[in-house]
Amino acid sequence: MPEHRPGTPAKYRCLESFLWHDFGAGRSDWEAWLRRKLPDVPPIKAATVYRRAMQLHATLRSLQAANSGMKIGDELSVGPAMLNQFISAYGIKPCLSEVGHMSLATDKPEDPVAALMLMVLDALQSGLWRRFKLCSEPTCRASYYDASKAAAKTWCSMQTCGSRNKMKRYRGTARPQA
């Protein structure tokens, strides 16, 4: 499954990458991802930033599960509460321009987690957050952006997970020949 899918809006490609990546190699993996995906944000080598990034990652993945119709823990009550804590911790607030356009700003623009939070909040406000999902295949659970017209995709890829699931269903319903 590729990191980026066709149809993902350009302004959410970094968020898509963050959700897709599993950061299995730990802090060094996070720092390498930062250099690749957020080169304009100064690298912060604090362990606290890494822990917060992984906490945000877990929170967002549980909210993606809810977008996919899955229930993983108490994401419907814990997820929004965690996002509110991040909003408070990073001093995220609305700002109006001279012409009346609203945007969000943070007290900590140098923090990569704050930059990711601004992307998440933009996706939530625009209504596009519901398109960030997890693959329904239990052995996959890859993150993906559902660019379909109805936002009704179930699998990260029809070529892999979708085909496997359809074949499993077919084999389960096929009757043995006499």
N, C-alpha and C positions, 0 to 999 in steps of 0.2 A: 504494500500500500504506500503510495507516494506521500510525501509530507504535505504537498499542496494539491488540491483538486481544482479542476477547471470550474470557473464560476464563482470562486471565492473573491469577494471585493478586495481590491488592493489594500485598503486601509486595515483590513482584518487578517492579512496574511501572516503577520508577526504573531498575532494572538492564536491563529490556527496552528502555527508551528509550535508555539509554547504548549498548547493543549495536546498536540500530537506526540511531542517528545516525551520519553519516559525518564530521562535524567538518571539512568541506571548506574552510571559511573560516579555519581555523587557530585560534589561541589565543582570538581574540575570540568565535568560535563556541562554543568550550568554556566560556568565562566566561558567555556568555548562557545556555547550557544549564544550567550550575550554578545561576544565579539562578532559573531556571524550575523545575528538578527537585529541587534540594537547598537550598531557601532557609534551612533551619535550620543548615546548615554554613557557618561564616564564610568569605567569599570569600578565597582565598589567591591572590595575583597573581604567584606565583613561576613562572618558566619551568620549573623543575625539576618542579613539580607537573603542569604541562601535559604535559611529556615523559613522565612516569610514567603519566599517564592514557592517553596515546596508546599507550604500550607495553602497558598492561593491556588496552586496547581491542583491539589487534592479537592479543595472546595469547588473549583470550577468543573472538575471531572464529575463530581457527584451531581452538580446541577445539570451537566450534560446528560447524565444518566436519566434524570427526570425529563429532560427534553426528548429523550428516546423512549419514554414510557417505562423505564426500569426503576425499581426502588432499591437504592443502595443506602442503607442506614436511614438517618433522619434528615436527608438533604433538603427537604422542603422547609424544615424549620431551622436547621443549623446553617445552611448555605447563605440565606439572606442575612442572618445575624453576623456571620463571619464577614460578608462583604461590607456590612455596616461598620464593623470594627476596622476593616482596612480603610474605608472612607475616612473615618475619624483619625486613624493613626497617620494617614498621609495628608491630612488637611485638604481633602478634595472638596471644592466648592464651585458653584456656578459663577461665571463671569460674563458680563454683558459688554458687547462692543458699542461703539458710538452709533452704529446703525441698528442696534437692537438684536443682534444675533447672540444667542447664548452658547457658551462653550463651558467646559469644565477645566479647572486648573488645580494644581497641587502645590502645597508648601514645600515639597521635596522633589523638584523636577529632575534632580540628578540621580534619583533612586529608580532602578529599573522596575521594581515591583509597582511603584507609583505609575510609571508609564504604562505598564500592563493593565493596571486598574482603570486608567483612563480609557483604554481600548474596550475593556469589558463594559464599562458604564455607557460608552457610546453605543455598543452593540445592544445593550439592554434598552436604552432610550429609543433607538431606531427600530426596535422590534425584530432585529435580525439575530439576537441571541438564541432564539428558539431553533435556529438552523444549525447551531453547534451541537453535534450529537456524538454518541458512542455507538460503535457497531454492535448489533444485537447478537452476534456470534460470541458465545461465552469464551471460546478459546482465543478470540481476537481482541475485542473491546477497543479497537483503534478509534481515535478521535477523528472526526471529519466535519466539514461544512457541507450541509445539504443545500445544494443550489437548484434542486428540482423545483418546478413551478409550484407544486402544492406542499413543498417541504415535508414529504411523506416517505423519504428513503428510510430503509431499515438497516442496510448493511453498508460498510465502508466502500465495498466494491462488488458490483454484480459479477465480475469475472472470477472473484475468489470466494468470498464468504457467501454471497447470494447464490452462486452456482452450487456450492457445497450444501447449503440448506435446502435448496429445491431438490437436489438429488437425494438427500436424506429422507425428505418427505415422500418423494416418489418411491424410493425403495421400501419405505415403511408401509406404504399403501398398496404396493404391487402384490398381486396374488400369485402364489406359486403355480406353475403350469403342471397339469396332470399328465 
